[in-house]
Amino acid sequence: MPQTVCSGTMFTTPSGFSPHLACDDPGEEEAPQEGPEPGACLADGPPITSASLDTLIQNLVPTADYYPEKAYVFTFLLSARLFISPPELLSRVCELCIKQQQLDQSPLDTPKVRKFGPKILQLLTEWTETFPSDFREEKMVGHFKDIIHRIAPCDEAYWKTLNQVLQKLSQRLAQLSQGEESIVKVSLNASSISDKLVAFKSKPPPIQKDMLSICNDPYTLAQQLTHVELEHLRHIGPEEFVQAFVQKDPLDGTQPCFGDQKKKTSNLEAYVRWFNRLCYLVATEICMPAKKKQRAQVIEFFIDVARECFNIGNFNSLMAIISGMNMSPVSRLKKTWSKAKTAKFFILEHQMDPTGNFYNYRTALRGAAHRSRTANSNRERIVIPFFSLLIKDIYFLNEGCANRLPNGHVNFEKFVELARQVGEFMTWKKVECPFEQDRAILHYLHTAPIFSEDGLYLASYESESPENQVEKDRWKALRSNVLAKT
C-alpha cells in the first residue's frame, strides 16, 4: 500500500539487523573497546566496536604515514553528523592536522608535508565526492581552502588539485540543485487529482488518455519506470538516511546537529511520494475504463509490467504496481478480476509476500545483487530495492540500538552496520540506466491525473455496483460530493 516516511507507524514487522550489535540491554553491559592509538592503521588491530567521539575523529585524521581505511571514512562521515555538524567536524580535523604537522610554524618541514599533503587531499576529495551536500555550506569550503593554503608553500601542485576538486564539486552541486528543482516541478504537476472525471467516465469520447494509448508494451513501460526510479535514486545522498531519523540523544550533552534547520531529506521524501503516485496511477488506470473487458485488459497489462520490473531488478516499481492492484477499490472488482488471467500476478505477490520479514523478496534481492556484482553490462547491474523496506530496516536498526553506550562512547558497531546497508544502496544508485528514454511515456507517468482514495472508490462503485448497504450509502455520498464540485 502507499507509504509514508520517517514515522514508526509505517512499519509493522521487525527488521533483521545483526543481533550482535551493542543494543539497549540493562542486564548486560559489554566492556567498551577503544579504537587504535592516533595514527595507527585500523587494519592492524581489531575492529572498533565503540570509542569516544574524540578518538574516532583522531582516527579519521591522516598523517604522513597513515591513512584511514576507505570503509572507515565512509562509516564515520555518515554517522558523525548525529553528534557533530559537518562544518565543526571538518574544523576539528583541520585543527588536528595543523597541530600534528606543525603547519602553524615557519619554516615548514617540507619533506614531511609533502608526504602528508596527498593524504589530506585524498580525504577531502573523498568527502566532496561522497557527501557533496555537506559543502553547500561556505564554512566547509573555507576550511578546505585554509588547510591547502597552509601546505601549498611546499608544493604549488596542491593549488591545482584544490581547484580541480572544487570545480568538480561545483558541477555536482549544480546537478543536485537542478535535479531537486525538476523533482519539485514534477511533484507539483503530479499532484493533480481529477475525481470529477469519474462522474463522466461512461460518456464517450474518452475525456482523458490512458496508459495503454500511450504505451501498450509491458517491457517498454518497465524500462521507463526504471528510468524514473534511477533518476530519483541519483539525487538521494547517503546522509539523508541518517538525517531522516536524527533525534536528541539523552546521553549526548550537546545540541542535536539539525535542531535549528529542516531535516535535509527532501530527495528521500520525493522518492516516497513517487512510490505513492505510482500506486494510485495503477489503481486509477484499472478503475477508469467503463467496460469490464477493458479493465481486465489493464489488469493483465500491469501484471506483465510488474513481471518485467522483476526481471530487470526494479523491485520498487514492482511493489508499487502490486500495491496499487491490491488497493480496496481495485480488489473489490470481482467481476473484472474473473475476466483477467491472474496466475502470473499470484506468483509476483508470492515473491513480495511480507511473511517472514519479506523472506522471498530478500532472497530475490540477494540474487539481483549477486548478478549486479558479476555483471558485464549496465542492464545486468540494475538493482532497485523496495525502498520503504530499506527505510524500515534502517529505522529499526536506529531504534533498536543506542547511538551511545552508557559510558558515553559512540556505539560504532551500530554505524558499521548502518554504513553497510547505506553503502550497498549507494553502489546500486550509481548504475546508468541502459534503456532509451521515451519522453511521451515519462511525461504521462509524471503528469497523468490520478484519483484520490475517494475518487477510486467512486470509480469502483460506478464500475461494479455496491454489494451491501454500507457501500451503497458511501457511493451516494461520494457521488453527490463529486457532482457538487463539477
Rosetta blueprint (number, residue, H / E / L):
1 M L
2 P L
3 Q L
4 T L
5 V L
6 C L
7 S L
8 G H
9 T H
10 M H
11 F L
12 T L
13 T L
14 P L
15 S L
16 G L
17 F L
18 S L
19 P L
20 H L
21 L L
22 A L
23 C L
24 D L
25 D L
26 P L
27 G L
28 E L
29 E L
30 E L
31 A L
32 P L
33 Q L
34 E L
35 G L
36 P L
37 E L
38 P L
39 G L
40 A L
41 C L
42 L H
43 A H
44 D H
45 G L
46 P L
47 P L
48 I L
49 T L
50 S L
51 A E
52 S L
53 L H
54 D H
55 T H
56 L H
57 I H
58 Q H
59 N H
60 L H
61 V L
62 P L
63 T L
64 A L
65 D L
66 Y L
67 Y L
68 P L
69 E L
70 K H
71 A H
72 Y H
73 V H
74 F H
75 T H
76 F H
77 L H
78 L H
79 S H
80 A H
81 R H
82 L H
83 F L
84 I L
85 S L
86 P H
87 P H
88 E H
89 L H
90 L H
91 S H
92 R H
93 V H
94 C H
95 E H
96 L H
97 C H
98 I H
99 K H
100 Q H
101 Q H
102 Q L
103 L L
104 D L
105 Q L
106 S L
107 P L
108 L L
109 D L
110 T H
111 P H
112 K H
113 V H
114 R H
115 K H
116 F H
117 G H
118 P H
119 K H
120 I H
121 L H
122 Q H
123 L H
124 L H
125 T H
126 E H
127 W H
128 T H
129 E H
130 T H
131 F L
132 P H
133 S H
134 D H
135 F H
136 R H
137 E L
138 E H
139 K H
140 M H
141 V H
142 G H
143 H H
144 F H
145 K H
146 D H
147 I H
148 I H
149 H H
150 R H
151 I H
152 A H
153 P H
154 C H
155 D L
156 E L
157 A H
158 Y H
159 W H
160 K H
161 T H
162 L H
163 N H
164 Q H
165 V H
166 L H
167 Q H
168 K H
169 L H
170 S H
171 Q H
172 R H
173 L H
174 A H
175 Q H
176 L H
177 S H
178 Q H
179 G H
180 E H
181 E H
182 S H
183 I H
184 V H
185 K H
186 V H
187 S H
188 L H
189 N H
190 A H
191 S L
192 S L
193 I E
194 S L
195 D H
196 K H
197 L H
198 V H
199 A H
200 F H
201 K L
202 S L
203 K L
204 P L
205 P L
206 P L
207 I L
208 Q L
209 K L
210 D L
211 M H
212 L H
213 S H
214 I H
215 C L
216 N L
217 D L
218 P H
219 Y H
220 T H
221 L H
222 A H
223 Q H
224 Q H
225 L H
226 T H
227 H H
228 V H
229 E H
230 L H
231 E H
232 H H
233 L H
234 R H
235 H L
236 I L
237 G L
238 P L
239 E H
240 E H
241 F H
242 V H
243 Q H
244 A L
245 F L
246 V L
247 Q L
248 K L
249 D L
250 P L
251 L L
252 D L
253 G L
254 T L
255 Q L
256 P L
257 C L
258 F L
259 G L
260 D L
261 Q L
262 K L
263 K L
264 K L
265 T L
266 S H
267 N H
268 L H
269 E H
270 A H
271 Y H
272 V H
273 R H
274 W H
275 F H
276 N H
277 R H
278 L H
279 C H
280 Y H
281 L H
282 V H
283 A H
284 T H
285 E H
286 I H
287 C H
288 M L
289 P L
290 A L
291 K L
292 K H
293 K H
294 Q H
295 R H
296 A H
297 Q H
298 V H
299 I H
300 E H
301 F H
302 F H
303 I H
304 D H
305 V H
306 A H
307 R H
308 E H
309 C H
310 F H
311 N H
312 I H
313 G L
314 N E
315 F H
316 N H
317 S H
318 L H
319 M H
320 A H
321 I H
322 I H
323 S H
324 G H
325 M H
326 N L
327 M L
328 S H
329 P H
330 V H
331 S H
332 R L
333 L L
334 K H
335 K H
336 T H
337 W H
338 S H
339 K H
340 A L
341 K L
342 T L
343 A H
344 K H
345 F H
346 F H
347 I H
348 L H
349 E H
350 H H
351 Q H
352 M L
353 D L
354 P L
355 T H
356 G H
357 N H
358 F H
359 Y H
360 N H
361 Y H
362 R H
363 T H
364 A H
365 L H
366 R H
367 G H
368 A H
369 A H
370 H H
371 R H
372 S H
373 R H
374 T L
375 A L
376 N L
377 S L
378 N H
379 R H
380 E H
381 R H
382 I L
383 V L
384 I E
385 P L
386 F L
387 F H
388 S H
389 L H
390 L H
391 I H
392 K H
393 D H
394 I H
395 Y H
396 F H
397 L H
398 N H
399 E H
400 G H
401 C L
402 A L
403 N L
404 R E
405 L L
406 P L
407 N L
408 G L
409 H L
410 V E
411 N L
412 F H
413 E H
414 K H
415 F H
416 V H
417 E H
418 L H
419 A H
420 R H
421 Q H
422 V H
423 G H
424 E H
425 F H
426 M H
427 T H
428 W H
429 K H
430 K L
431 V L
432 E L
433 C L
434 P L
435 F L
436 E L
437 Q L
438 D L
439 R H
440 A H
441 I H
442 L H
443 H H
444 Y H
445 L H
446 H H
447 T H
448 A L
449 P L
450 I E
451 F L
452 S L
453 E H
454 D H
455 G H
456 L H
457 Y H
458 L H
459 A H
460 S H
461 Y H
462 E H
463 S H
464 E L
465 S L
466 P L
467 E L
468 N L
469 Q H
470 V H
471 E H
472 K H
473 D H
474 R H
475 W H
476 K H
477 A H
478 L H
479 R H
480 S H
481 N H
482 V H
483 L H
484 A H
485 K H
486 T L
